[in-house]
Amino acid sequence: MALPLPAPNSTALVTGASAGIGRELARGLAARGHAVTLVARRAERLEQLASELADRHGVRTDVLPADLSDAAERDRLAAELERRGLTVEVLVNNAGFGIYRAFARSERERELQQVRLLVEAVVDLDGRYVPGMVERGRGAVLNLASTAGFQPLPGNGTYSASKSFVLYHTEALHEELKGTGVTATAVCPGPVETEFQEVSEPLFMARMPKLVRCGPEQVAQEALRAADSGRRTVIPGGRAVRAFFGPNRIAPARLALPVARRVMSREIRRGEPGA
């Protein structure tokens, strides 16, 4: 069993816990008896979830609002966890957002913020907490990658590149951690109906057949089962999702890019005059 058993003063740190996949992962971990530390920018949402989990499962719930794209906020988060005497034995890096438009018409600072959150924050939190897990000989990391990271995506290029980084970073970490009692799992959902879609407004979703879409509850359930099994990577959603997106990992760019360009054509044109 790769997920460690709950222990006194241990916590499962879940980022992006205010909605969607992060919220469902927090629910799943609390149902397993883990204390949870909920992190996102929206404090009110976190407080509501914390109250629900404490009432339903009787676990300790800590709420630490933070913007993880800010290095100082990550320092503050780590200091507060230490002040509260909490040991992170399960780490879920889920916080994120996506930009769906051609890079030349995007905002430079927003693109950089995306990289800071999707890449820098993941490396930072892994770097803060994985060494302690190894020293104790127990722990689990779940990093939310995406099927978007299986190939370059024109019109979503920085996001797909960032998720590719998370995927490879996690798979390498998984291999390094063999024999330590600690595991790392890359979770690679396809399209998921969450508030992420409402905020980021990916236009390609209208072209995705329903059979390859997945709800956040299923993503969380399959992610936690994969972590329990010590798996390196999981594509949640069943055979249809795996069959639809899995081949993109091995498709040559000369084949994958033209297809991706057609699928993402509306994102690429977003912001053009008359588009």
C-alpha positions in Angstrom: 0.0 0.0 0.0 1.8 3.2 -1.2 -0.4 5.7 0.5 0.9 5.9 4.1 -1.5 5.3 6.9 -2.7 8.3 8.8 -0.4 9.2 11.7 -0.5 11.8 14.6 0.6 15.2 13.3 0.7 14.0 9.7 -1.3 15.8 7.0 -2.2 15.5 3.4 -1.4 18.8 1.7 -3.8 19.4 -1.2 -3.3 22.5 -3.4 -6.0 23.8 -5.6 -8.5 22.3 -3.0 -11.3 24.9 -3.4 -13.0 23.2 -6.4 -12.9 20.4 -8.9 -10.3 17.6 -8.8 -8.5 19.1 -5.8 -11.7 19.2 -3.7 -12.5 15.6 -4.6 -9.0 14.4 -3.7 -9.3 16.1 -0.4 -12.6 14.4 0.2 -11.1 11.0 -0.8 -8.1 11.5 1.5 -10.3 12.6 4.5 -12.5 9.5 3.9 -9.4 7.4 4.3 -8.8 9.1 7.7 -6.1 11.5 6.7 -5.9 15.0 8.2 -5.9 17.4 5.3 -4.4 20.8 4.8 -6.3 22.7 2.2 -4.6 25.3 0.0 -6.0 27.7 -2.6 -6.6 31.4 -3.0 -10.3 31.4 -2.0 -10.4 31.1 1.8 -14.2 31.0 2.0 -14.4 27.9 -0.2 -11.7 26.2 1.8 -13.4 26.9 5.1 -16.6 25.4 3.8 -14.8 22.2 2.6 -12.8 22.0 5.9 -16.1 22.1 7.9 -17.6 19.4 5.7 -14.7 17.1 6.0 -14.3 17.6 9.8 -18.0 16.9 10.3 -18.2 13.9 8.0 -15.0 12.2 8.8 -13.8 13.6 12.1 -10.4 14.4 10.7 -8.2 17.5 11.4 -8.6 20.1 8.7 -6.3 23.1 8.3 -7.0 25.9 5.9 -4.1 27.9 4.5 -5.1 30.3 1.7 -2.1 31.1 -0.6 -1.3 32.0 -4.1 1.3 29.4 -4.9 2.6 31.2 -8.0 4.3 33.6 -5.5 7.5 32.2 -3.9 7.0 34.3 -0.8 3.5 32.7 -0.3 5.1 29.3 -0.6 7.6 30.2 2.1 4.8 31.5 4.3 2.8 28.2 3.7 5.8 26.1 4.7 6.5 28.2 7.8 2.9 28.0 8.9 2.8 24.2 8.5 6.0 24.0 10.7 4.5 26.3 13.3 1.4 24.1 13.5 3.6 21.0 14.0 2.3 19.3 10.8 4.3 16.8 8.9 3.4 16.4 5.2 3.2 12.7 4.4 0.9 13.0 1.4 1.4 15.9 -1.1 -1.1 16.6 -3.9 0.1 19.3 -6.4 -3.1 20.2 -8.1 -3.3 24.0 -8.3 -3.4 25.4 -11.8 -5.0 27.4 -14.6 -4.7 27.3 -18.4 -4.2 29.9 -21.1 -6.0 29.1 -24.4 -4.8 31.5 -27.1 -1.9 31.9 -29.5 1.3 32.9 -27.6 1.8 36.0 -29.6 -1.5 37.4 -28.5 -1.2 36.3 -24.9 -0.1 38.4 -21.9 3.6 37.8 -21.0 3.1 38.2 -17.3 0.1 35.8 -17.3 2.1 33.2 -19.2 4.9 33.5 -16.6 2.4 33.2 -13.8 1.2 30.0 -15.4 4.7 28.5 -15.4 5.3 29.6 -11.9 2.2 27.8 -10.7 2.3 24.7 -12.9 6.0 24.1 -12.8 7.9 26.2 -10.2 5.4 25.5 -7.4 5.4 21.8 -8.1 9.2 21.6 -8.0 9.3 23.8 -4.9 6.8 21.8 -2.9 8.2 18.5 -4.0 11.7 19.8 -3.0 10.4 20.9 0.4 8.6 17.7 1.4 10.0 14.7 -0.5 13.3 14.6 1.3 11.5 14.3 4.7 9.3 11.5 3.3 12.4 9.6 2.3 14.1 10.2 5.6 11.0 8.8 7.4 10.6 6.0 4.9 6.9 6.8 4.1 5.0 9.2 1.9 3.2 9.7 -1.4 3.2 12.5 -4.0 0.4 13.0 -6.5 1.2 15.5 -9.2 -1.6 16.6 -11.5 -0.2 16.4 -15.1 -2.6 16.1 -18.0 -3.1 14.4 -21.4 -2.3 17.9 -22.7 1.3 17.1 -21.8 1.4 14.2 -24.2 2.1 16.4 -27.2 2.6 20.1 -28.1 -0.7 22.0 -28.3 -0.8 25.1 -30.5 -3.1 27.6 -28.9 -2.3 26.1 -25.4 1.5 25.8 -25.8 2.7 27.0 -22.4 0.1 24.9 -20.5 0.9 21.7 -22.5 4.6 22.2 -22.1 4.2 22.8 -18.4 2.1 19.6 -18.0 4.7 17.7 -20.0 7.3 18.9 -17.5 5.2 17.8 -14.5 4.7 14.4 -16.2 8.4 13.8 -16.8 9.5 15.2 -13.5 7.1 12.9 -11.6 7.9 9.8 -13.6 11.6 10.4 -13.0 11.0 11.0 -9.3 8.9 7.8 -9.1 11.9 5.8 -10.4 14.3 7.6 -8.0 12.1 6.8 -5.1 12.0 3.0 -5.6 12.9 1.2 -2.4 12.5 4.2 -0.2 8.9 3.6 1.0 7.8 6.8 -0.9 6.1 6.9 -4.2 5.2 9.6 -6.8 2.3 9.3 -9.2 1.5 11.5 -12.3 -2.2 11.9 -12.8 -3.1 12.7 -16.4 -6.8 13.5 -16.9 -8.3 14.3 -20.2 -11.1 16.9 -20.4 -12.8 17.2 -17.0 -16.0 19.2 -16.3 -14.9 21.6 -13.6 -14.6 25.3 -12.8 -11.2 25.1 -14.5 -13.1 25.0 -17.8 -15.3 28.0 -16.8 -12.3 30.1 -15.8 -9.8 29.1 -18.6 -12.5 28.8 -21.3 -11.0 26.1 -23.6 -12.9 26.2 -26.8 -11.8 22.8 -27.9 -14.1 21.2 -25.3 -17.0 21.5 -27.7 -15.2 19.1 -30.1 -14.5 16.4 -27.5 -17.0 13.5 -27.5 -18.7 12.8 -24.2 -17.2 9.4 -23.9 -13.8 10.9 -23.4 -14.9 13.4 -20.7 -14.6 12.5 -17.1 -16.0 14.0 -13.8 -13.7 15.2 -11.0 -15.0 12.5 -8.6 -13.8 9.7 -11.0 -10.5 11.4 -11.5 -9.9 11.6 -7.8 -11.0 8.0 -7.1 -8.7 6.6 -9.8 -5.8 8.9 -8.8 -6.0 7.6 -5.2 -6.3 4.0 -6.3 -3.2 4.5 -8.4 -1.3 6.0 -5.5 -2.4 3.1 -3.3 -1.0 0.8 -5.9 2.3 2.7 -6.2 1.7 3.4 -9.9 3.9 5.8 -11.8 1.2 7.2 -14.1 -2.5 7.0 -14.5 -5.0 8.3 -17.1 -8.3 8.4 -15.3 -11.6 7.8 -17.1 -11.5 4.2 -18.3 -10.6 2.5 -21.5 -12.2 5.0 -23.8 -10.1 7.9 -22.4 -6.9 5.9 -22.4 -7.6 4.7 -26.0 -8.3 8.3 -27.2 -5.4 10.1 -25.6 -2.8 7.4 -24.8 -1.4 7.1 -28.3 -0.5 10.8 -28.2 2.5 9.9 -26.0 4.2 8.1 -28.8 2.8 9.8 -31.9 5.6 11.6 -33.8 5.2 15.4 -33.8 4.9 15.5 -37.6 1.6 13.6 -37.2 0.4 14.9 -33.8 0.9 18.7 -34.5 -1.4 19.0 -37.5 -4.1 17.2 -35.7 -3.6 19.3 -32.6 -3.7 22.4 -34.7 -7.1 21.5 -36.1 -8.5 20.6 -32.7 -7.2 23.9 -31.2 -8.0 26.1 -34.2 -10.5 28.3 -32.3 -8.0 28.9 -29.5 -5.3 29.8 -32.1 -7.6 32.4 -33.6 -8.8 33.8 -30.3 -8.1 37.5 -30.2 -7.8 37.9 -34.0 -9.8 40.8 -35.5 -13.2 39.3 -36.4 -12.5 36.0 -34.7 
